[in-house]
């Protein structure tokens, strides 16, 4: 969590830093601040509690000339969201300013030792320790001071620092937290993520863990923790700035819901060759390796975990081997019985989620092969894995995952099918028919988006209900889970996602006429069972909103509202049925006046365990 930015170049830094922070605000919005090195060598710092609107107001009355600076938008870990805990943090002398993302795990001891040596702390944060450590080691070389300071640090960090005694230099480093450099003629940007500078350059340079970056009059230099220098090539990113703008929509979340057709199309584009055969870009698994697999373990958190449930079902169906699905934040803390012969599939939009990264590392250490499915190019998880398969959903700014979820699910079909083909457990006829129908899904998604107005009406009716139950069976089950997560995270309404068959084992006790049940009941192999469940719900007087297949009057007759999706294959319904549930959560949250792009207490990426 937390977004950090840095800039050095010929332009005024203040507005560039603020614009960068705006684009990273999804990473945290408890407080924000910027610091600019003035032409007469002073550090001008401004900080404000709350989101960037508050900082903007303070900045209005503040002239901050200078062409080098750093900025931060915070998701609080250590220390309440107060102004004194907002970044940038300064050392005792006020010469050095730092911004930090991550957690300094040994900060209590470091802080104690630094205090004993005379340092005075002005905040409750772990981050401030870094400013004091740099101060202790500073002998005129800022990068060297950072390198020495970081050698005492345990934990994760992306840190950027400026010093008024080195007015033309900006330094930074990372370990298990992202930091990327944007390069334009005569200018450098440093940030937690590419969208911070995407309007200015697409030329990027990804730092690796434990590398120190120094950008000064001689250009850019990278040194390792042992002091030696490394060379690194830059790369071009494919994202364009429109994908990081609202583009006329009221919120990023709504825009991203409506972008799903394109996101899925783009995601599928590099999973097939020109003859239409599956060719998974990024997966380098031979037939022999696939046949020798003992089992597959899918690990992920949150929405990505729900895509993982679908992955399990598809891999079992077509790969015919044992598949386990694991919540990453539980997985890596156990004594794992993982070994060579296991394939771990890690799913993550950001590629930064600390628990999923830790799971990837733990599994690889035990000899498993790791394939990650990631949206953000250059992210840590990709680099920690044996293979990386990209979703190409473009930047997702809304904190609630929408288009990246459908893109993750879309990847699972060719992935599970290709593993099945390599193992000889699925026929090419089945593969062809599923893949043909998969390609028709993006246009069917567009049909579903057409009834946004209907969903809004239903949302209006149920906006004041304090509890919701979401039910689905088989391929509807992960969608029930995801629908409930969407509702709770953006509208703050309590919602449970449940496998429909489990309802009778407990949750049915919650039902009465004030608890709406959202049922995924498309025409598939569990349709009759879902109708039974709906009848059981109706018998308890709970109102039912069902996601059904177009033309299904049987369900329409017994439910308060239905959202019809076009007919497709049973396995592919999840790509369609989740859309009305995303819209339902969105409209309920809007009726309640919630900020859907920045839900309270959440951050887009959870980089702490
Ligand atoms: C989804 O709406 C949430 N914001 C959250 O559950 C998210 O899916 C989870 O934190 C995992 O993130 P990742 O996909 O970037 O790893």
Boltz pocket constraint, residues with backbone or C-beta under 6 A from the ligand:
constraints:
  - pocket:
      binder: B
      contacts: [[A, 301], [A, 302], [A, 303], [A, 304], [A, 347], [A, 348], [A, 349], [A, 350], [A, 351], [A, 352], [A, 353], [A, 356], [A, 399], [A, 400], [A, 401], [A, 402], [A, 489], [A, 603], [A, 604], [A, 605], [A, 606]]
      max_distance: 6.0
